Amino acid sequence: MIQELSQDNLSEIIATNDTVVVQYSASWCGNCRIMKPKVKKLAGALNNITFVIADAEKFPNRDNWQQ
């Protein structure tokens, strides 16, 4: 499963899933653009792991994200 992260739901996603993989990305990041389809493919193959894509441009102040 793959989810788009919103600032309000990171703690909830982590609390309600056994294993969570977060990909932090930005539209200007070449490596991020290369990895995004690979992460999506991996998410399709591993149904027991929750994958989250976090747009670093959408939420630049990561200090607000709960640990």
Secondary structure, DSSP 8 states (H G I E B T S, - for coil): -EEE--TTTHHHHHHH-S-EEEEEE-TT-HHHHHHHHHHHHHHHH-TTSEEEEEETTTS--GGGS--
